[in-house]
Amino acid sequence: MILEMSARGIGHIAYLAGVAPPRIGAVLNVGRAHAGEFGSADAVAKAKGELVEALPAADAGGVAVLNADDPNVAAMAARTSARVVTTSVDPGRDADVRATDIGLDDLGRASFCLSIGGTSADVRLRLHGRHHVANALAAAAVAAELGLDVAAIADALTAATARSKKRMELTRRRDGVLVVNDAYNANPDSTRAAIEALAHLAGNGRPGSGRRAIAVLGYMAELGDIEAESHEEAGRLAAQAGAAVVVAVGAGAAPVLDGARATGGWQGEAIAVPDSRSALGALQNRLRPGDVVLVKASKAAGLWEVADGLLAEDDQ
């Protein structure tokens, strides 16, 4: 049984681990999601670390899979008596499960060499975005602990497809416009990853791509005191990624435009709209064949209506 131990506060994961005691626990990162609920990154780390604290000791089969590239996660090794297995995408870091020679195709799908215990195999993910490599390593580490060999793990990762809609879901229209629906949820870290993927998909830095990046960004919920600065950061990242147009949807997302406009040298267009319908109207007169449009917001914003609307236009 594979479970997600979710939490909205300190003690929740400890309680769930008492209901369903884990033998293997994996912690991928300590990000800024739900900062409004927890209050700080330290509190998030404390809560997530309850998982490794709940694991059996190493001699009883307990295994903690920890992302060595995240200092807050790596520090959890001191909080468990389980055997620690580390993962890393950093070629200069020593880890038990590693990804090297990472590359991305034109649609942002990663390929890499998976190395576990001195054995390697090539992986070609079907998921879009470089950030999925770290996720794949955590899955690989768990699979190896359960007895799969490296070749079988690589084959399974290569065959894996997205099971959820609205998560880096790419659809190309007949006019070549590529719609990236990543509107199922958002936080500052996932938004950064999505914008990095947008830049790659638009071919920024690749000669002759001729594609424009357009970022449609909505409200990111549960951020507490870092809400305004996080939305400004999203706008700044979009501008730095070379977005030709940045659309902020809803009053909560308004600081996105402040961040974009304050980015030195950016010459794109910044647009504020109240809702998804208005966003669609703004895009209709601005889209060009071949554009790449990222739609990203927290689930509560319902911004996937923009992606759905852009695709519905293709059917008319």
N, C-alpha and C positions, 0 to 999 in steps of 0.2 A: 504494500500500500504506500502510495506517495501522497503526502499531504503538504499543503502550505500552512505554516503556523503564522497566522496574521495577528495583528495587534493594533489597538488604538491607544495603548498606554502601557506603563510599566506593570509587569505581573501577568499580562494576558498570555504571553507565550509560555511562561512557566505553568500556568493553569492548564493550557491545552496540552502541553507535554505530559502533564499528569494524567490527562484523559487518554491520550494515545502516546505512550512512551516511545520515543524514537531510538533507533540504533545508529543510524547514520544521519547526520545533520549537515546541511550545506547553507552557508551564508555568502551571498553574492556581493553585496555592497552595503554601505551605510550612506544613503543619499539624503536629500533635503525634502523628499516627499513627506507630507504630514507633519512638517515642522510646526504648524499651528497646533497640532494635537499634542505633540511630545515636548515642544518648547525649545529643543536644541538638538544638534547632531549627537552630542554626548548622551542625551536621553534615548535617542534612537539606537545608538550602539549598545547602551545598557539593556534595552528591551530585546534587541535581536540576539544579544549574547546569552539570553536565557535559554536559547535552544542548545547551545553547546554545553552549557552548565547542566542540562538535563540528560546528556548522553551518558551511557554506561562507561566505565573505565576501559582503557585499552585492552586489558586482559579479559574483559567480558564482552569484547567485540565492538565497543563504541568507536565511531569514526567521525571526526569533524572535518568537513571539506571547507576550506577557507580561501578566499581570494587574496593572495599575497600582494596584489597591486593596490589594495585599499588598506591604508594603515589602520583604520578603525576596525576592519575585519581581521587583519593579521594579528592585532593585539589580543583577539579573543582566544588565541592559543593558550594564553596564561589562565584562562577561565575554565578550562576543561581538563578532565583526566583521561579523555578519549585520545586515541591516536589521531594526530593531525595530518591531513593531506592537503597540500597547497596547490593552487592553480595560478597561472600567470600568462599574460600576453606580452610581457616585457622580455625581449630577447636577452637582456642583460641580467635577468633575475633568475636565481636558482629556485626551481619549484618542482613539485612531483609530477604535475600534469601541465604541459606547456603547449603553446601554439607559437610556431615560428613561420617565417616566410608568408606572412599574411598579405593577401592581395584582394582587390575588389574588381568585379567585372563592371560593365557599363550600367547595370541595374543595382549596383551596390551589394551584390551577393559575395560573401567572403569565401576565399579558399585559403587553406593553411595546412601546415604539417603538424599533426597531433603526435605528441611524444609522451609516453607513459612508461616509466621503468626501463628506459633504454630501448624501447621498441617504438617505431614510428609508422604512421600511415597518413595518407593524404585525405583531406576532407574538403568538400565543396558544398557549402550551405545553400539552401534554396531560400533562406530568409534574407530580407533586405536590411542592410546596415551593419557596419563593422562592430557595433556594440554586441551583436549576437555571438561573437566569438567567445567572449568571456562567459556568456550563458552556456554555450556549448561545452566549454571546459568543465564547468561544474557538473553538467549531466554526464560527461565522459568519466569524471572522477568517481561519481556514484556508481556508474555502470561497471567500472573496473573493480570496485570493491565488491560488487555482486557477482563477479566471476566472468564477465565478458572479456574477450581478448581485444587487443587494440584494433585489429583489422575489422572485427565485427562492430565495434563501437564507431569506427570511421564510416563504415557502410551505413549504419543506422542514422548517423547524423547527416550524411549526404542525402539520404532518402526522406528525412523529416520535412514535413510541410507545416505551414501555419494552421493552427486549429481554431484561431479566434479571428473574427472579422474586426475591421477598424483598427488593426495594429499593423502599421507599415504595410498596408494593403495597396498594391500598385495596380492601376488600370490605365491602359492607353486608349485614348479616344481615336476616332477615325482621322481627325486632323493632326494627330501626333501629340496632342496635349497629354502629358502624363500626370494623372491624379494620384497623389499619395495620401491615402486616408489613414491617419494615425490619431484619430480623434476619440478613441475609446477612453483614453485617460492621459494625463500629463502632469509632470512635475519639472522643476528646473533641470534636473539631470537628464531625464528622458527627452525633454525639449532640445537640449543641447545635442544629444545623439541624433535626433530627427533632423535638426538643421544641418548637422555635418553630412548626413545622408543626402539631404536636399542639394547641398553644394556639389557633392559627387555626382548625383544623378543629372544635374544640369551641365556637368562637364567643366565646371570651373577649374581652370588650370590646364585643361586639355585643349590643345590648339584646334581651332575650327569647329568647336562643338555647336556654336550658334544657338544654344538653348538658354532661355532665361529662367531664373529661379524666382518663384513667387511664394511668399510665406503668409498663410492665413492663420493667425494665432488668436486663440481665445483665452478665457480666464483659466488660471491654474488655482485650484481650490486648496484649502487647508494649509496655507503657508504662514499664517500668523504674522509676526513682526517682519518677516522677510518678503512679504507679498509684493510690495511696490518695487523693491530692488530686484526681485526675481523676474518680474515682468519687464523691467527695463533691460535686464541682462538678455532676455530672449530677443528683444528688439535689436540690441547691439550685436548679438551673435548673427542674427539674420542679415544685418547690414554688412558685417564683416565677411559673411559668406557670399556677398555679392548679389543679394536679392534685388531684383529690379523693382519689385513692388512688395510692400509689407502692409498687410491688412490686419488691424486690431478690431476684434469683434466683441462688442459689449463694453459697458463702463468699466468693469473690473480689469479689462485688458488694456485700457488706455495708456498706462505707462510703457507699454511695448513701443509706442511711437516715440516717446521721449528718448528711449534708449537708442532707437534707430537714428533719429535726427541728430543726436549728440555724437554720432560716430564720424570721426574726421574722414573726409574724402568720399563719404557715401553720397551718391547722386541719384539714388532710387526715389520712388514715390511712396509716401506714407499716407495711409487712408484709415480713418476711424469710421466704423459703422455700428449701428445698435444691435443688429441681429443677423442671423444666417441669411434671411431673405435679402437683406440689404447688401450683404457680402456678395451674394450671387449677382446682384444687379451691378455692383461695382466691377466685378470680374468680367462680366459679359462684354463690356466695351474695351477691355484692356488685354484680354488673352490673345496670344498669337500662336499659330501652329508651332508645335514643338516645345511650348513652355512646360515647365515642371511646377506643379502646384502642390505644396504641402499644406494639409489641414490638420491642426494640432490644438488640443485643448483638453481640459478635464471633462470627464463624462457628463457632469452636471450641465455643461454648456451646450450639449447636443450638437456640436459643430459638424458632426458627420453629415448633417443635412446639407452642408455646402458641397461636400464631396458627392453626395447622392444627386444633388441638383446639377452639378457639372456633368455627371455621367448621364443624367436623364436628358440633357440637351443633345447629347450625342445620338439619342434614339429618335429624335424628332425629325 
